Amino acid sequence: MGADSERTRQTILRAARDVIALSGYGAATFQQMALRAGVSRPTLHYYFDTREQVYEALAQAVHAQIARYIAEAREFPEPRARLVAFTEAVAHLCREDPGALRFLVTMQVEQRRGVHCNATAESAIAAIHGFYDTLADTRADTLADTRGLADLLASVFWGIAFHAGFVASDSDGSVVARQLLNVFDEKLLTSRSGAG
């Protein structure tokens, strides 16, 4: 695929991502995607035969981003440092590509509705929850309810993603993610001895 062809494909994907995030998968049409991308329907069909192909390509891209952020965060030895690294990566995504967060939240909603389930989307969601499960498990020696902590962290993540993707302006969505670091500073994921 040439450079121009790849640019067109990426333009289509960004437009489709916005249409799906704002309308939901079931209501998103090729016509809306083509119109938003500024291409004809035949051009869109040249790159993608079905909405499922478009959705899969988008889900793969978001999953790859999230997997990279999690892998980078796991390189840190301490749980709090892992949380900070992942939260900073999400804050960066809020600033640089809030559309990705809109789509990630939409994937979560679509998966839970059960109308359009996708294995790649489920894998991305499971990776996020798995990351928080692992963080919470590091506190099993001092915290009786690690499941509750993992659910709390995941809930905060989804709240930040929703806020950054749908509520905040594109320029200030990362502020909430950065504030999370202050809320958790030296609290939930540090040992009682103060190591963090």
PAMARKE-819885 format. One line per field, with one value per residue (C-alpha): residue number from 1; residue in three letters; chain; x, z, y. Coordinates in nm, 3 decimals. Each point is the difference from the previous one (the first is absolute). Example, Ala and Ser with C-alpha at 12.3 -4.5 7.8 and 13.67 -1.06 7.14 Angstrom:
BEGIN
i: c(1 2)
aa: c(ALA SER)
ch: c(A A)
x: c(1.230 0.137)
z: c(0.780 -0.066)
y: c(-0.450 0.344)
//
This chain:
BEGIN
i: c(1 2 3 4 5 6 7 8 9 10 11 12 13 14 15 16 17 18 19 20 21 22 23 24 25 26 27 28 29 30 31 32 33 34 35 36 37 38 39 40 41 42 43 44 45 46 47 48 49 50 51 52 53 54 55 56 57 58 59 60 61 62 63 64 65 66 67 68 69 70 71 72 73 74 75 76 77 78 79 80 81 82 83 84 85 86 87 88 89 90 91 92 93 94 95 96 97 98 99 100 101 102 103 104 105 106 107 108 109 110 111 112 113 114 115 116 117 118 119 120 121 122 123 124 125 126 127 128 129 130 131 132 133 134 135 136 137 138 139 140 141 142 143 144 145 146 147 148 149 150 151 152 153 154 155 156 157 158 159 160 161 162 163 164 165 166 167 168 169 170 171 172 173 174 175 176 177 178 179 180 181 182 183 184 185 186 187 188 189 190 191 192 193 194 195 196)
aa: c(MET GLY ALA ASP SER GLU ARG THR ARG GLN THR ILE LEU ARG ALA ALA ARG ASP VAL ILE ALA LEU SER GLY TYR GLY ALA ALA THR PHE GLN GLN MET ALA LEU ARG ALA GLY VAL SER ARG PRO THR LEU HIS TYR TYR PHE ASP THR ARG GLU GLN VAL TYR GLU ALA LEU ALA GLN ALA VAL HIS ALA GLN ILE ALA ARG TYR ILE ALA GLU ALA ARG GLU PHE PRO GLU PRO ARG ALA ARG LEU VAL ALA PHE THR GLU ALA VAL ALA HIS LEU CYS ARG GLU ASP PRO GLY ALA LEU ARG PHE LEU VAL THR MET GLN VAL GLU GLN ARG ARG GLY VAL HIS CYS ASN ALA THR ALA GLU SER ALA ILE ALA ALA ILE HIS GLY PHE TYR ASP THR LEU ALA ASP THR ARG ALA ASP THR LEU ALA ASP THR ARG GLY LEU ALA ASP LEU LEU ALA SER VAL PHE TRP GLY ILE ALA PHE HIS ALA GLY PHE VAL ALA SER ASP SER ASP GLY SER VAL VAL ALA ARG GLN LEU LEU ASN VAL PHE ASP GLU LYS LEU LEU THR SER ARG SER GLY ALA GLY)
ch: c(A A A A A A A A A A A A A A A A A A A A A A A A A A A A A A A A A A A A A A A A A A A A A A A A A A A A A A A A A A A A A A A A A A A A A A A A A A A A A A A A A A A A A A A A A A A A A A A A A A A A A A A A A A A A A A A A A A A A A A A A A A A A A A A A A A A A A A A A A A A A A A A A A A A A A A A A A A A A A A A A A A A A A A A A A A A A A A A A A A A A A A A A A A A A A A A A A A A A)
x: c(0.000 0.144 0.030 -0.307 -0.201 0.099 -0.090 -0.343 -0.049 0.093 -0.232 -0.284 0.080 0.008 -0.330 -0.158 0.126 -0.173 -0.323 -0.011 0.091 -0.272 -0.274 0.078 0.091 -0.358 -0.084 0.331 -0.028 0.255 -0.165 0.065 0.358 0.069 -0.156 0.202 0.321 -0.064 0.015 -0.253 -0.169 0.181 0.330 -0.096 -0.099 0.338 0.160 -0.270 -0.272 -0.207 -0.057 0.137 0.334 0.008 -0.088 0.260 0.273 -0.096 -0.017 0.343 0.152 -0.144 0.094 0.359 0.019 -0.136 0.221 0.306 -0.091 -0.053 0.327 0.190 -0.166 0.083 0.370 -0.008 0.066 -0.237 -0.381 -0.036 0.259 -0.198 -0.319 0.175 0.149 -0.332 -0.192 0.256 -0.032 -0.378 0.044 0.223 -0.265 -0.262 0.208 0.118 -0.294 -0.323 -0.180 0.179 -0.148 -0.347 0.031 0.136 -0.299 -0.232 0.162 -0.071 -0.364 -0.046 0.150 -0.230 -0.309 0.077 -0.132 0.340 0.261 0.353 0.282 0.266 -0.209 -0.057 0.373 0.080 -0.254 0.130 0.357 -0.100 -0.180 0.285 0.246 -0.203 -0.053 0.377 0.051 -0.260 0.149 0.327 -0.191 -0.146 0.221 -0.151 -0.336 -0.283 -0.201 0.237 -0.295 -0.157 0.325 0.033 -0.361 0.056 0.306 -0.177 -0.304 0.218 0.172 -0.333 -0.120 0.312 -0.030 -0.365 0.071 0.300 -0.176 -0.349 -0.013 0.327 0.120 0.283 0.246 -0.085 -0.090 0.340 -0.042 -0.229 0.245 0.283 -0.213 -0.048 0.367 -0.057 -0.302 0.189 0.328 0.149 -0.331 -0.136 0.299 0.284 0.100 -0.055 0.372 -0.024 0.186 -0.151)
z: c(0.000 -0.102 0.225 -0.150 0.028 0.364 0.075 -0.155 0.200 0.324 -0.085 -0.051 0.328 0.199 -0.152 0.060 0.358 0.061 -0.164 0.199 0.326 -0.044 -0.154 0.126 -0.220 -0.091 -0.128 -0.177 -0.378 -0.280 -0.137 0.325 0.013 -0.361 0.044 0.315 -0.166 -0.310 -0.231 -0.219 0.109 -0.277 0.140 0.348 -0.141 -0.172 0.346 0.201 -0.115 0.319 0.316 0.189 -0.179 0.091 0.362 0.022 -0.137 0.254 0.287 -0.094 0.001 0.342 0.142 -0.123 0.166 0.331 -0.008 -0.058 0.290 0.231 -0.105 0.061 0.341 0.102 -0.046 0.327 0.313 0.240 -0.031 0.041 -0.271 -0.229 0.074 -0.064 -0.329 -0.128 0.115 -0.164 -0.323 0.015 0.069 -0.307 -0.205 0.134 -0.134 -0.327 -0.113 0.198 -0.283 0.102 0.349 -0.143 -0.203 0.294 0.212 -0.290 -0.031 0.369 -0.042 -0.315 0.172 0.300 -0.213 -0.173 -0.332 -0.169 0.186 -0.132 0.128 -0.048 0.189 0.281 0.012 0.034 0.280 0.174 -0.023 0.184 0.272 0.019 0.057 0.294 0.135 0.007 0.177 0.261 0.054 0.110 0.306 0.097 0.310 0.146 -0.174 0.050 -0.303 -0.297 -0.237 0.130 -0.056 -0.354 -0.075 0.145 -0.217 -0.311 0.075 0.034 -0.330 -0.184 0.158 -0.114 -0.347 -0.025 0.128 -0.229 -0.301 0.030 0.258 0.005 -0.282 -0.197 0.171 0.364 0.018 0.137 0.308 0.162 -0.064 0.153 0.305 0.060 0.091 0.275 0.134 0.026 0.108 0.280 0.079 -0.153 -0.180 0.239 0.296 0.354 0.036 -0.258 -0.279 -0.335)
y: c(0.000 0.335 0.304 0.172 -0.319 -0.046 0.364 -0.051 -0.320 0.180 0.290 -0.248 -0.176 0.325 0.108 -0.341 0.002 0.333 -0.113 -0.325 0.175 0.261 -0.219 -0.348 -0.293 -0.086 0.347 0.068 -0.027 -0.009 0.314 0.189 -0.128 0.096 0.344 0.069 -0.123 0.210 -0.301 -0.177 -0.322 -0.192 0.130 -0.115 -0.341 -0.024 -0.010 -0.179 -0.239 0.012 0.200 -0.300 0.042 0.368 -0.074 -0.275 0.229 0.267 -0.250 -0.137 0.348 0.091 -0.340 0.044 0.344 -0.126 -0.311 0.220 0.229 -0.297 -0.165 0.324 0.044 -0.357 0.074 0.194 -0.208 0.178 -0.005 0.375 0.062 -0.233 0.191 0.331 -0.121 -0.132 0.308 0.230 -0.199 0.040 0.373 0.021 -0.179 0.245 0.287 -0.151 -0.211 0.039 -0.179 -0.319 0.029 0.068 -0.316 -0.200 0.099 -0.082 -0.344 -0.061 0.105 -0.209 -0.306 0.038 0.056 -0.327 0.124 0.018 -0.202 -0.016 -0.222 0.269 0.255 -0.250 -0.069 0.373 0.039 -0.313 0.133 0.318 -0.192 -0.252 0.283 0.131 -0.353 -0.049 0.333 -0.086 -0.347 0.163 0.124 -0.339 -0.011 0.319 0.033 -0.248 0.111 0.007 -0.058 0.322 0.191 -0.136 0.094 0.347 0.058 -0.130 0.217 0.307 -0.087 -0.030 0.324 0.182 -0.150 0.103 0.350 0.052 -0.148 0.145 0.281 0.194 0.215 -0.157 0.233 -0.074 -0.370 -0.098 0.221 -0.257 -0.283 0.201 0.079 -0.372 -0.016 0.255 -0.188 -0.327 0.157 -0.208 -0.170 -0.319 -0.147 0.067 -0.209 0.123 0.054 0.278 -0.181 0.079)
//
